Amino acid sequence: MDEVTISRAIIESYTKELLDAMELDVAIVGAGPAGMIAGYYLGKAGVKTAIFERKLSAGGGIWGGGMMFNKIVVQEEGKVILDEVGIATEKYREDYYVADAVETASTLCSCAVKAGAKIFNLMSVEDVVIREGDRVSGLVLNWSPVFMAKLHIDPLAIRVKLVIDATGHACEICHIVTGKLGGKLRTETGGVIGEKSMWAEVGEREVARNAREVYPGLIVAGMAASAVFGLPRMGPVFGGMFLSGKEAAKLAVEMLRQGTSA
């Protein structure tokens, strides 16, 4: 094995994929449970999709389960999605199923990639591109280590038709739209309301219902939807997160077919 050939193989193949991602149908920001499920269903639908994750590993908050007990809980509806992608569950009691957190995170990552979604890890979104009358139509990207080292390095941009904010509690893309651009979200206040205290039953039900377009060209999913619309957090039960990602993907496909915002 030649060291330079190995290096060339990595650089050339990665650069090819990054260049291909300069124009996307859907860009998902955040490779947590909702983002990876959205990527999985979008990939299955033949939608050109990439997921941008600022951390080294994909999976978001799944890995640690509840308080580092690496198990998660899903309800019957969420179990259906886990069954589809081949993740084992064990019935605890009626409508409560337990899954291994490590198996769940790793399998979702694999399924999203195999479905056709490309995951770019260690990449952060620092801004959005607004075109076509206040519509999100692109993302501004930089390497996460640039932020960690506080280096003044200019970013690069990509063009997208739709963005899904799946950045979790931080709802980072929505904050960019409201804070930096002064945009008004489709919420009661026009801004990010902020998530409420834990109420698993309500949070699980509402997070899937609120996977919707919150600004032209911008869809929210998962805990980002909870934070934006002021929903309760739900802790280490993940069925609603999976369902929210699926709903976000379904909405994105419909919007792409129509060629307009909802």
N, C-alpha and C positions, 0 to 999 in steps of 0.2 A: 504493500500500500504506500502510495506517495502522498506526503503531507500537503503539497501544493494542489494536487489533484483533488484531495478531500476538501480543501478550502474553496477551490473553484466550484466544486459541485454544490456546496452549501450556498455560496454567494449567488451563483447563477440561477439556481432553482428558486431561492427565496426572492430575488429581485424580479424574476418572471412573475411570481404570484403577486407581489406587491404592485407591480405595474398593471397587472390585470385587475387589481382592486381599485384603480384610480377612478373607475366609473362603475357604480353599483346600482342595482335596483333597491336594495335595502341594506343599510348599515346598522348593526346592532351594537350599542355601546354597553359593555358589561357582559361577561361570560358567567354570570351566576345562573341559578336554576331557571328563571324566566327567560333570560337571554339565550341560553343554550336550547331550551325547548322551542323557542321562537325560531332559532336558526335551524333546528331539526325539521320543523314543519315547512319552513320556507324552502329549504333545500329539497325536500320531498316534492314540493310543488314546482320545482324547476326555476325558482327565483334566484337570481344572482345575488348572493348574500355573503357578507363578511361580518365577523364579530371582533370588536376591538376591546381587549382586556388589558388594564393597566398593570396587573400583577403578573408574576411569573407563572402562577398556576391558575387554571380555569376552575370554576366550581363555586365561587362566591362563598356564602356562609354554610354550604352543605357540609363541608369536611368535618367540622367540629361538632355536628349534631347539636344537642342541647348541653351547654356548659361542659364541653369536651367529652361528653358521652357520645361516641360517634354512631348514634342511631337517630333516625328521623321518623316522623309519623306522617301518614297520609290517610285521607278518608277514601271512601269507595270511588268517588269520581277521579281523584288523583291516582289511585291504584290502577285504574284503567290505562293511564298513560305509561306508568311503570311497567305494566304487563306488556304493552305494545313494544317497548324497547328492550324487554328481557331482563328487567331488574327484579330480583326475588323479594317478596314481602312475606311477612308472617302475621297472621291475624292475632291481635291482642284481645279485642272484644268487638262487638258489632260496630262497624263503620270506623274502626281504628286499626290501622295496619302499620307495622314497623318495617323499615328498610335499613340496610347498612349504609351509612353515610358515605364511606369510601367507595363502595361499589356504585352507589348512585351517582356521585360526582364524576367518577372515571367513565362510567358507561354513557352518561349524557354527553360528555365531551366527545367520546368516540362516535356516538350516533350522529351528533351534529355534523362532525367532519365527514363521516361516511355518506351522509345524506347530501353533501355538497356545499355546506357552509364552511368558509375558511376562517379559522381563528388566528388572529394576530395578537399574541401576548406581548407584555412589556411595552404596550403602546397606549398613550394617553390622548384624550381629546381635550384640547385647550380652548377651542373656539368652534363656532359654526359659520357656515357661509349662508347668507340670506340673499335670495334672488326672487324674481317673479312676484313682486308685490308682497314682501314680508313673508316669504316661504322658506323654510329650512331646505336647502338644496345641496348642502355639502358639509364636510367636517374638516377641521384643522387639526392635524396630528403631530405628535412629537413622541420621542422615546421617553418612557417613564424614568429611566436613569438620569435624563437631562433635568427633570424636575427634582429628583432626589439630590442631585449634586448642585442644584441652583445655578446651572449654567445658562448663559444668555445665547441660546441657539434657536434660530428661526425655524418655524415648523413648515410642514408641507400640507397641501390640501387635496381632498378627493371630492368628486361629484357624486351625488346620490339622488335617488328619487324620493326615498323615504328614510327616516331615521327612527329607530326604536330606542328610547331611553330605558335601559334595564340596569342602571347603575346603583340600584338598591336604595337604601335610606337617604343617600346624598342627593338623588335625582339631579345629577350634575348638569346634564344638558338643559333641563328645564330652568335651572338656576342661571345658566349662561344666557338663555333667551330673555329671562325677566330682568336679571341684574345688569347685564352688559348692554343688552339691546333695548331694554324697556318694553319688551313684548308683553302682551296680555294673554294669559292662558285661559282656557275654557273651564275655569273654576269659579266658585262663588265670589272669590275675592279678586280674580284676575291674576293671582300669583300662586306660589307654592304655599298651601295651607299648613302643612306640617302634620306628621303622623300623630295619632292619638295613643294613649296608653294601651296596654295589651288587653285584647278581648278576642280570643282565637276564633270563636264562632262567627262573629260579625266580620272580622278581618278576612277570614278565609272565604266567606261568601262574597264580599264586596270587591276583593282585589281582582277577581276574574271579570266581574261586571264593569270595572273601571279601566280595563285595558282598552284605551280609546285614543283618538287623535286629540291632543290637548292644545296644539298650535299647528298651523298649516305645515304639513310635511313631517310632523313630529308626533309619534305615538309613545305612550308610556305603558310599562308593564312591570309586574312584580312589585317589590317594595317601593320602587319609584312612583308607581301609581298610588300606593298607600300614602306616601308623603305628599304628593301633589294634591290629592283630593281630600286629605285629612281623615284617612281611615285608621282604625285601630291596628296596631302591630299584632302579630299572631304567634311569634316564637317559633320553636323548631317543628312546626307542622307545615309541610311543604306542598300539599295538594293544590292549594289555591295559587301558589307560585307557578306550578306547572300548567294549570288551567289558564292562568293569566298569559303566560307565554304563548300557549296555543291560540288563545283569542286574539292576541296581538298579531300573530302570523296570519290568521284568517282575515283580519281586518286589512292588513297590508296587501294581501293577495287581491282582495276585493277592490281596494283603492287603485292598485296598479292596473287592474283590468278596466276600471272606469276611467282612469287617467286623471282623476280629480280628487280633491280632499273631501272627506265626509261632511 
